[in-house]
Structure formats: C-alpha cells, structure tokens
C-alpha cells in the first residue's frame, strides 16, 4: 500500500480525468453510493450478480476495475490469479473509516462538483435542462426535460438550481439537504 503522505501525487482527479472504475464486493455495498458521489464508476457485486469470488475476479478483469473488498483471501488471490486484478483490502466496517482507508491508499475522496454517476444504480447522469433557452444549443440537447419531473422533485430544480437525472433508472438528483449531509460526512474523511 502507498505511504499516505505521498499518495496525493498519484490520486486520480475527480473533476478532470475520470477516476478509475472499481468493483465493490458484497461486504462494501454502502461504500458504493459514496464513491459514486465522488465521481467513481463504482459497480457493486450484488447489482452485477457477482457474489462468487471467481465471478468477481473475472468481472473486475474483464472491465479493468480495481476490486475493493473486505475479504482477505480474495484480496490476496486477485493479483496472483491468471487475470491479475488490482485489489484493495479494507479492514474497517464503518463507511467513513472505509473512505479513510481508501484515501490513505491513494483514492481521491471528495464530493464531485457535479454528479456524474447515479448513487442508486451507478448509471450516468445528465443535467436537467433549464426552462430558459440555453446560450449554446448543444448544452440543452443532451439534457433531461424538466417537464418529466417526478412529484418528489422540488419545483425549482432545473430552473433556479441545478438538477440531474439518471439515464438508466430515471432517479433525479439535486443539491439540497441530503447533498449537504453527504458533503459534511466526506469532509470528515
């Protein structure tokens, strides 16, 4: 494992280059949401029907993902397997402690300025178009239509404040109280 004092130099950028894709085993499900909000493409084993160790290793290798696990045997097998998978072994159970472990291992743990992944399903998110015409027609072409807003979404999302919609599952996101709570938790890392 990298020395945490020098790991900052090797950390993937969150708001520039894409962070490395990861695969979390069944013991790290709560961690997936936090990593997604930090900009990581964070696949979760149960979402991918990959509970068995061999299936996890094969999936991580096929998709060039770093495996994040609490299973010592699995972490030890990963680099030695024919598939040569990078793995990070976490020892903590608490999500914030796990984020600290990843931070010490060289992962950048900070809330992305804008979400790029759905916290629920890991799908890509798109910005909700403003009700006003965009200054650049290309800006609004790929954005979600605010008229498709579910009832649970505040009326000002997409107009007075930014909002995003998951392309895969349709979940909507905006910066509000929950975003502030997650930001405060990540700041404690």
C-alpha positions in Angstrom: 0.0 0.0 0.0 1.2 3.5 -0.8 2.5 5.7 2.0 -0.4 8.0 2.7 1.9 11.0 3.0 2.9 10.6 -0.7 -0.3 9.2 -2.1 -1.7 12.6 -3.1 0.7 12.8 -6.1 -0.9 9.6 -7.6 -4.5 10.2 -6.9 -6.9 10.3 -9.8 -8.6 13.6 -10.5 -12.3 13.8 -9.7 -13.1 16.9 -11.8 -10.7 16.3 -14.7 -9.6 12.8 -15.6 -12.1 10.1 -14.8 -11.3 8.3 -11.6 -10.5 4.6 -12.0 -13.5 2.2 -12.2 -14.0 0.0 -9.2 -15.9 -3.2 -8.2 -17.1 -3.5 -4.6 -17.7 -6.9 -3.1 -20.9 -7.8 -1.2 -19.4 -6.5 2.1 -18.9 -3.0 0.7 -22.4 -2.0 -0.5 -22.8 1.2 1.5 -19.5 2.4 0.2 -20.7 2.3 -3.4 -23.0 5.3 -3.0 -20.3 7.5 -1.5 -17.8 6.5 -4.2 -20.3 7.3 -6.9 -20.9 10.7 -5.4 -17.2 11.2 -5.5 -17.2 10.6 -9.3 -16.2 6.9 -9.3 -17.7 4.4 -11.7 -18.5 2.0 -8.7 -20.1 -1.3 -9.6 -21.5 -3.3 -6.8 -21.3 -7.1 -6.8 -24.9 -7.7 -5.9 -26.1 -5.3 -8.6 -24.0 -7.3 -11.1 -25.0 -10.8 -9.8 -21.3 -11.5 -8.9 -21.2 -12.9 -5.4 -18.7 -15.8 -6.0 -15.0 -14.9 -5.8 -14.2 -16.3 -9.2 -17.0 -14.3 -10.8 -15.8 -11.1 -9.0 -12.3 -11.6 -10.2 -13.4 -12.3 -13.8 -15.7 -9.2 -13.8 -13.0 -6.9 -12.4 -10.5 -8.2 -15.0 -13.0 -8.0 -18.0 -14.0 -4.4 -17.1 -10.5 -3.3 -15.9 -11.8 -2.4 -12.5 -10.0 -2.3 -9.2 -11.6 -4.7 -6.7 -12.4 -3.3 -3.3 -13.1 -6.0 -0.7 -13.1 -6.8 3.0 -12.3 -10.5 2.1 -8.6 -11.0 2.9 -8.4 -14.3 0.9 -10.0 -12.6 -2.2 -7.6 -9.7 -2.0 -4.6 -12.0 -1.8 -5.8 -14.1 -4.7 -6.5 -11.1 -7.0 -3.0 -10.2 -8.2 -1.9 -13.8 -8.3 -4.9 -15.0 -10.3 -4.5 -15.6 -14.1 -6.5 -12.4 -14.5 -4.1 -10.2 -12.4 -6.7 -7.9 -10.8 -5.7 -4.9 -8.7 -7.3 -5.1 -5.3 -7.7 -3.0 -2.2 -8.3 -4.7 1.1 -10.4 -2.8 3.6 -10.4 -3.8 7.3 -13.0 -1.4 8.6 -16.8 -1.9 8.8 -17.8 1.7 9.1 -18.3 3.6 5.8 -16.4 6.7 6.9 -13.5 4.6 8.1 -13.5 2.7 4.8 -13.3 6.0 3.0 -10.4 6.9 5.1 -8.7 3.7 4.2 -9.2 4.4 0.5 -7.9 7.9 1.0 -4.8 6.5 2.6 -4.5 4.1 -0.4 -4.4 7.0 -2.9 -8.0 7.3 -3.9 -9.3 10.9 -4.0 -12.2 11.1 -1.6 -14.1 14.4 -2.2 -17.6 15.1 -3.4 -17.6 15.8 -7.2 -18.7 19.4 -8.1 -21.5 17.8 -10.2 -22.6 14.2 -10.0 -21.6 12.0 -13.0 -22.9 8.7 -11.7 -26.2 7.7 -10.1 -25.8 7.0 -6.4 -28.5 4.3 -6.7 -27.6 2.3 -9.8 -24.3 3.7 -11.0 -25.7 4.8 -14.3 -24.5 8.0 -15.9 -26.5 11.2 -15.0 -27.4 14.1 -17.3 -28.1 17.7 -16.3 -31.8 18.7 -16.2 -32.4 21.4 -18.8 -33.3 24.8 -17.6 -36.7 26.2 -18.6 -34.8 29.1 -20.2 -33.2 28.6 -23.6 -29.6 27.6 -23.4 -27.0 30.1 -24.8 -25.4 27.2 -26.7 -28.0 24.9 -28.3 -25.6 21.9 -27.7 -25.8 22.4 -24.0 -29.5 21.5 -23.8 -29.6 18.9 -26.5 -28.5 16.1 -24.2 -30.2 17.3 -21.0 -33.2 15.9 -19.4 -36.5 17.7 -19.9 -37.8 19.3 -16.6 -41.4 18.6 -17.8 -40.6 14.9 -17.0 -40.1 15.8 -13.3 -41.4 13.3 -10.8 -43.6 14.7 -8.0 -40.9 14.3 -5.3 -38.6 16.7 -7.1 -38.7 20.4 -5.9 -40.2 22.8 -8.4 -37.0 24.9 -8.6 -34.8 22.0 -9.8 -33.8 22.6 -13.4 -34.7 26.3 -13.2 -33.3 28.1 -10.1 -30.9 25.2 -9.0 -29.1 22.5 -10.9 -30.6 19.1 -11.2 -29.6 15.8 -12.8 -31.4 12.7 -13.9 -30.0 9.1 -14.2 -30.1 7.9 -17.8 -30.5 4.3 -16.7 -33.0 4.3 -13.8 -34.6 7.8 -14.1 -33.7 8.9 -10.5 -33.4 12.7 -10.1 -30.7 14.4 -8.0 -30.2 18.0 -6.8 -28.1 19.8 -4.3 -30.2 20.1 -1.1 -30.1 18.9 2.5 -29.0 15.3 1.6 -26.2 16.6 -0.6 -25.1 18.9 2.3 -25.2 15.9 4.8 -23.1 13.7 2.4 -20.6 16.6 1.9 -20.2 17.1 5.6 -19.5 13.4 6.1 -17.0 13.2 3.3 -15.3 16.4 4.7 -14.7 14.4 7.9 -12.6 11.9 6.0 
